[in-house]
């Protein structure tokens, strides 16, 4: 009968990379994007893994990650949820300790491995940030001190207070290329956080800080591969000059220079 070529649709269904490419064209600027993709994940087995890769690539919150460890029938906080609902959700996840269950833990790690970008922006209460911090510490401890985001490429962290050094440092990986830290209080990250970032991410290409003090300038300068630096406010023109003379720097964005 000669060679029989499979139908084009069958060839697509058996090529996970091609399906992944198709699903990335689902419009990204709407909340409906995630609901459409979530439905696609339930259509058939061939759709599931490529769709999950797209759904979990970019996160604008840690809540989807914690939902993987939530007790059954726990309601996921909606976009307009009040702080009390979010805090109740986080407390339920923390008290359940389902990361101790091998099946749930394996599922958590498989989904977390798809995450490439985290943009955690919150104006939440300190209690919610503390709950997030404790959950990060719990899963890192469960993972024997290793990161649970092995392929993370970009992290932007906005918090009420100063960035959480102890909680964020275990998330830094050699794959990280961009890091941004802002606080509602206007303070920048600590010199310790920048030092650990440099040690863990030697090929970091870009960094954004909402404020950089004289001591933090010395923390930024040793990043050898840094190409782009964004700073909302920098203290003094001398520090501006120190950064702009970095040999490999291609882009420097500064909103305000404070001082004489």
N, C-alpha and C positions, 0 to 999 in steps of 0.2 A: 504493500500500500504506500510505500515511500514514507518520507519524513512528514509527520503531522505536527505543525506548529501550534502551540497552545494559543487560545484567544488572548487578545491584548489585555482584557480585563483580568484574566487569570494570571498573566505575567505581572501585572501591577500588584495584585493581591499577594503574590509570593515575594515581592521585593519591598522589605521594610524601609529601606533608605528612600526609595521612590515615594512611598506613601508618606513618609515623614516630610519630604520636600513638598508634597501636595498640601498637607495640613498646615504648613507654615504660611500658606497664602490666605488662610482664613483671616479676615480683617481683624487688626489688633487694637483698634481704637474704641472698642465697645465692650461693655460687660457681656453682651450676647456672644462674644467670641468664645469665652470659656464654656458657656452653656452648650453652644453648638459642638465644640470639641468634646465635651463630656458625653454628649449623646453619641458622637461618632465612636467613642471608646467602647460603647455597649452594642454596636451594630454587629460586629463579628470579631473573632479572635485575631484576624489579620490586622484589623484597625486598632486594636487595643494598645499595643506597645508603641507604635509610632505616634499615636495621639497623646499618650502619657508623656512621651518625650517633649512634645510641644507644650503641653499644659504646664509641665513642671519646670520648664527652662527658665522662666522669669517669674519671680515672686515679688510682690510689693508688700509683703507682710510675712511673719513667721506663722500666722494662724493656720494656713493650709498644712504646714508641716506638723503642727501639734495635733491637728484633726486626725492624723494617722494614728495617734496614740490615745484618742478620746474614747471613753466608755461607750458602749452601744446606746443609741437613741439620744446621744448628747447633741443638742442643737448647735450648729455652726453659726457664729455671730454674723449677722448681715452687715452690709456696708454702712447702714445707718444705726447700728447697734449702739446703745449707750454704754458707758464705761463699766457699769455694774454687770451687764450681760457678758462683756468680754472678760472681766475679772472672774466671774462665776465659771465661765468656760475653761479658763486657764487653771483655776483651782481644781476643777473636776479632772482635767488631764493629769495634773501633778499628783493628786491623791490616788488616782487609779494605778499609776506606775506600770502601765502596760508595756513599757519598754523592757520589762523583765520577762514578758511572754515571748518565747523564741519566734513564733509565727508573726506576731505583730512587729517585733523588732526587725525581722528580715524584710518585711514589707516596707517599714520605715526607711531602712538603709537603701533599698532598691529605688524608691522614689526620690530620696535625697540625692542620690548619685546623678540624677538628671538635672539638678539645679545648677545653672551657670551664672545667674544674676539675682541678687537680692537687693531690693531698695526698700529698706525698712524705715518708713517715715511715720512718726507718731507724735501726737500731742497728748498722749494719754497720761494718766496719773502715775506718780512714782510707784504705786502698788502694782499696776499692770506691768511696768517695766521690770520691777523686781521679780514678778512671776515669770516673765520671759527669761530673765537672767538665770533663775533657778532651774528652769527647764533645759536651757542650753547646757548648764553645768551637769545636770543629771544625765543627759544623753551622751555628753562627752565622756563622763565617768563610765557609763555603761559600755562605751566603745573603747575602753582601756586608754583613755587620754588622746585618742586619735580623732581627727576631724570627721564629722559625719557628712561633709560636703566636699568630697575629694576632687571634684572638677569645677569648683567655683572660680569664675573669672572676674566677677565684678561685685563689689559690695559697697553700698551707700547707706550709711547709718545715721539717722536723725533721732535724737532722744531729748527728753526733757532736761536731763542733767548731763554732766560730762560723760563721754563714751565709756562703756563698761570694759575696762581693760581686761579683767579676769575672764569675762564671758566671751569677749570677741576674739581674743588672741587664739584660742583653739580652732577658730573658724578659718584662720589664715592658712593658705596652702601655696605651694610653689606655682600652681596654675593661675594664681590671681594676677590680673593685669591692671585693674583699676580699683582704687579705694577712695571713699569719700566719707568724711566725718563732720557732722554738724550737730549743734545743740541749740535748743531754744534759749538757753541762758547766754549764748554767745561765746562760751569758752571753747577753746580748741582741745584736741586730744592731748594726752600726756606724752612727755618725751619717752616714757617707758613703752607706751603703745607703739609709737613710731619706730623705736628700736627693734621691738619684736616683729613688727610688720616687715622691716627691712631684712631681718634674719630669716623669716619664713618665706618671703616673696622677693627673692633677689632680682627677678625680671619684671618688677612692677613698672608699668609704662606711664601711668597717670595717677594723680592724687588731687583731691579737692578738700580744702579745709575752710571752715567759715571764719576762723581767726588764727593768726600765727604770731606768737610772741617771739622775742629775741631768742629764748632758749629753744623754741621749736624750729627756728631756722636751721640750727645746727643738726636737728633731727632729720630735716628734709634733704640737706645737702649731700649726705653720703649715699643716697639712692643712685647707683651708677647708671641704671638704664632708664631713668625718668625722662620722658619726652614732653609730657604735658602737666602743668601745675595750675590749679585754680584756687584762688584765695579770695574770700569776700573782703577781709580786712587784714592789712599787714601793718605792723607797728614800725614806722620809720623807713625813710628812703634807702638807708644803708642796707637794710635787710632785703629790700627789693632788689638792690644791685647784686647782693650775694647770690640770690636765686637766679636772676636773669643771666648771670655769667656762667651758669652750668654748661659745659661744652655740648652735651647732647640735647639740650632743651630746644624744642621747636615751638611750643605754645605756652604763654604765660598770661593768665587772665586774672586781673586784680580789680576789685570794685572800688576799694577805698584804701588810701595810705594815711595812717594816723601818725601825727608827730611833726616836728619841724622839718 
